[in-house]
Amino acid sequence: MQMSNANNTAEAIDRLRSQAYGFLAAAMEYPEGELTELIRAGDIARKAREIFCTVHPELDKAIDWNALTEAGEADALSIEYTRLFDVGGADGPSCALNAGAAKGDARMGLLEELVRFYNYFGLTAAGTEANELPDHLTTQMEFMHYLIFSELEAKAAGETESAGDFIRAQRDFLNRHPSTWIPLLNANLKKSRAPAYYLAFGELMEQFIRLEQRLLENKVAYLPPPAPHPVVEEEEGYTGAQAQGMDAPTSVITIHRKAQQQKAGTPH
């Protein structure tokens, strides 16, 4: 009975982890309409604190949760969003939401690696809007959401080995991608004197990812050694255009959202 309760608790935490990544993706979208209303009403702050502090209690005193209610007057927050994330000089926005923004010519290699990561799990980043390229914050957070969702599905189906693969994928993806550039984004938000809402989310993302890295290392440590997997060869004619989210039929975002809508008990 104690083991069953422990498993149920672990599953509940993983469901909240999945929600947390989806929450980060949604909360950093352009602030207009319903999102702005939710911020002003305090719904974003309440939900964020409930989710993130249940998963990682250390965050309760580390984040200015009240700042997540500050949308400013009228369209002030949307103006700031444009200033921080959309408008820039030759080097792009001061707080770019694309991981490869600071990599210059090396960005193509990053995009190709991300596409290979998505393709390995049968997903692509093609067909998304311009702000959802493979290296965009939204895409990366949605992918982590998807990996945790898939882990939970595999466990529910009794597919222990497959669940382990999804746990390792979470660890590897987080270590190779979000954790390498989110701290820089947070630093740029401070340097650019972002409004309180974005300062709080920048700090939340950095602290959350750091704690997630620790959690995932612990989860992987308890897994049996992985079985060898076949090498996935790139399709003939693969080009850099595909790495930019072009020339492919579906999107990681679309697949993920369809899965949420179609399956009962989906974390969202």
C-alpha atoms as one frame of an Amber mdcrd trajectory, in Angstrom:
protein
   0.000   0.000   0.000   2.818   2.391   0.813   4.474   1.628  -2.537   1.168
   2.266  -4.320   0.752   5.610  -2.539   4.326   6.561  -3.451   3.694   5.710
  -7.102   0.478   7.732  -7.105   2.306  10.704  -5.588   5.099  10.461  -8.158
   2.567  10.301 -10.978   0.723  13.346  -9.618   3.986  15.307  -9.459   4.863
  14.324 -13.024   1.446  15.454 -14.208   2.079  18.826 -12.583   5.550  18.950
 -14.142   3.964  18.451 -17.538   1.501  21.241 -16.777   4.353  23.490 -15.643
   6.154  23.347 -18.991   2.924  23.943 -20.884   2.197  26.837 -18.533   5.565
  28.467 -19.271   4.961  28.159 -22.998   1.518  29.779 -22.756   2.395  32.487
 -20.245   5.224  33.841 -22.417   3.037  34.306 -25.489   2.098  37.765 -26.736
  -0.056  39.329 -23.964  -3.409  40.237 -25.382  -7.049  39.401 -24.833  -7.661
  36.555 -22.401  -4.042  36.257 -21.254  -3.909  39.888 -20.129  -7.218  39.498
 -18.314  -5.946  36.392 -16.512  -2.820  38.270 -15.426  -4.793  41.217 -14.029
  -7.286  38.925 -12.277  -4.433  37.150 -10.501  -5.291  33.797 -12.103  -1.845
  33.402 -13.675  -0.105  34.080 -10.364  -2.364  31.724  -8.384  -2.092  28.877
 -10.868   1.643  29.291 -11.278   2.256  29.221  -7.547   0.010  26.187  -7.112
   1.739  24.180  -9.843   5.381  25.148  -9.418   5.482  25.143  -5.625   3.836
  21.728  -5.434   6.506  20.293  -7.720   9.406  22.238  -6.196   8.512  23.779
  -2.783  11.825  25.679  -2.811  10.318  28.063  -5.356   7.736  29.454  -2.936
  10.106  31.976  -1.361  12.364  32.364  -4.395   9.837  34.008  -6.744   7.937
  37.297  -6.551   4.520  35.776  -7.216   2.707  39.104  -6.822   4.630  40.406
  -9.839   2.726  37.930 -11.990  -0.405  40.052 -11.473   1.167  43.227 -12.909
  -0.031  43.746 -16.483   0.100  47.542 -16.308  -2.443  49.906 -17.820  -4.192
  49.265 -21.147  -1.730  47.633 -23.579   1.413  48.459 -21.585   2.507  44.829
 -21.293   2.101  44.133 -25.012   4.206  47.212 -25.796   6.912  45.922 -23.483
   6.684  42.467 -25.065   7.383  44.011 -28.469  10.298  46.036 -27.087  11.903
  43.062 -25.357  11.188  40.124 -27.630  10.322  41.387 -31.114  12.135  44.610
 -31.967  15.883  44.896 -32.238  18.789  46.182 -34.252  21.243  44.183 -36.299
  21.681  41.714 -33.413  17.954  41.166 -32.950  15.784  41.743 -29.848  17.494
  42.411 -26.527  15.732  39.392 -24.979  15.325  37.004 -27.882  13.076  34.009
 -27.243  15.048  31.886 -29.712  17.966  29.937 -28.292  20.053  30.415 -31.415
  19.719  34.191 -31.585  23.183  34.731 -30.129  24.861  31.983 -32.155  25.091
  33.771 -35.492  26.252  31.391 -38.212  26.253  28.520 -35.712  22.485  28.720
 -35.335  21.859  26.351 -38.236  23.703  23.566 -36.436  21.564  24.139 -33.342
  18.362  24.063 -35.378  19.388  20.835 -37.091  20.147  19.199 -33.733  16.753
  20.249 -32.395  14.956  18.904 -35.457  16.766  15.579 -35.066  15.657  15.486
 -31.420  12.023  16.076 -32.394  12.190  13.650 -35.329  13.530  10.877 -33.103
  10.208  10.925 -31.270   8.205  11.046 -34.488   7.599  14.797 -34.342   8.632
  17.749 -36.445   8.635  21.478 -35.815   7.361  22.288 -39.270   4.164  24.126
 -40.040   4.382  26.247 -36.910   3.998  30.001 -36.843   7.093  32.155 -37.176
   7.484  32.434 -33.413   7.498  28.660 -32.966  10.692  27.642 -34.748  12.615
  24.651 -33.357  14.741  26.803 -31.044  11.912  29.025 -29.768  11.075  29.012
 -26.071   7.495  27.932 -26.778   8.574  24.940 -28.866  11.127  23.773 -26.314
   8.742  24.065 -23.374   5.996  22.290 -25.337   8.442  19.494 -26.186   9.292
  18.946 -22.529   5.551  18.914 -21.817   5.141  16.276 -24.533   7.987  14.086
 -23.211   6.523  13.984 -19.701   3.059  13.279 -21.093   4.537  10.396 -23.120
   6.361   9.053 -20.051   3.066   8.939 -18.148   1.323   7.184 -21.027   4.083
   4.586 -21.253   3.900   3.898 -17.526   0.120   3.556 -17.672   0.535   0.990
 -20.457   3.137  -0.953 -18.461   5.893  -0.046 -20.940   8.685   0.420 -18.408
  11.542   0.544 -20.911   9.786   3.130 -23.063   9.008   5.247 -19.991  12.702
   5.170 -19.116  13.574   6.391 -22.588  11.272   9.390 -22.147  12.834  10.179
 -18.758  16.333  10.099 -20.257  15.136  12.260 -23.134  13.836  14.856 -20.678
  17.173  14.907 -18.875  19.223  15.108 -22.066  17.051  17.713 -23.775  16.900
  19.948 -20.717  20.667  19.746 -20.219  21.523  20.376 -23.868  18.986  23.088
 -24.630  16.790  25.094 -22.182  19.349  25.032 -19.366  22.053  26.452 -21.656
  20.237  29.643 -22.647  17.360  30.396 -20.238  19.806  31.860 -17.650  21.050
  34.234 -20.372  17.467  35.206 -21.194  16.830  35.919 -17.507  19.979  38.037
 -17.301  18.958  39.979 -20.421  15.521  40.663 -18.958  17.172  42.236 -15.914
  19.630  44.167 -18.051  16.799  45.484 -20.248  14.749  46.588 -17.222  11.811
  44.401 -18.154   8.503  44.938 -16.332   7.929  42.995 -13.128   5.819  40.324
 -14.847   8.638  39.275 -17.175  11.311  39.618 -14.504   9.347  37.199 -12.339
   8.873  34.719 -15.171  12.530  34.931 -16.154  13.544  34.061 -12.593  10.895
  31.356 -12.378  12.097  29.684 -15.580  15.749  29.708 -14.533  15.091  28.422
 -11.013  12.570  25.818 -12.189  14.911  24.413 -14.832  17.754  24.183 -12.317
  15.549  22.188  -9.941  14.265  20.057 -12.816  17.835  19.140 -13.734  18.382
  17.839 -10.207  15.081  15.954 -10.199  15.780  14.306 -13.549  19.295  13.251
 -12.592  17.762  11.490  -9.584  15.100   9.825 -11.737  17.658   8.606 -14.275
  19.899   7.256 -11.503  17.195   4.745 -10.565  16.647   3.486 -14.120  18.136
   0.200 -15.378  20.756   0.524 -18.150  19.058   1.410 -21.438  18.703  -1.162
 -24.199  20.569  -0.325 -27.435  18.474   1.552 -29.976  18.848   1.537 -33.746
  20.554   4.527 -35.321  18.040   6.863 -36.928  19.329   7.944 -40.319  18.476
  11.329 -41.739  16.158  11.333 -44.702  17.802  11.757 -48.080  17.647  15.338
 -49.196  17.465  16.735 -45.659  18.227  20.442 -45.819  18.742  23.369 -43.513
  15.315  24.644 -44.510  13.769  21.754 -42.580  15.719  22.820 -39.514  13.960
  26.164 -39.702  10.563  24.510 -39.471   9.912  24.191 -43.192   9.059  21.427
 -45.686   7.421  18.944 -43.325   3.788  18.034 -42.711   3.114  18.402 -38.992
   4.261  20.202 -35.884   5.312  19.171 -32.411   2.909  21.787 -31.085  -0.013
  20.526 -33.169   0.596  16.892 -32.263   0.891  17.730 -28.597  -2.323  19.746
 -28.484  -4.237  17.069 -30.372  -3.023  14.497 -27.872  -4.279  16.698 -25.049
  -7.709  17.044 -26.597  -8.151  13.376 -27.471  -6.989  11.576 -24.336  -8.780
  11.632 -21.008  -6.702  12.570 -18.030  -4.158  14.442 -20.117  -2.055  16.904
 -18.082  -2.719  20.446 -19.216
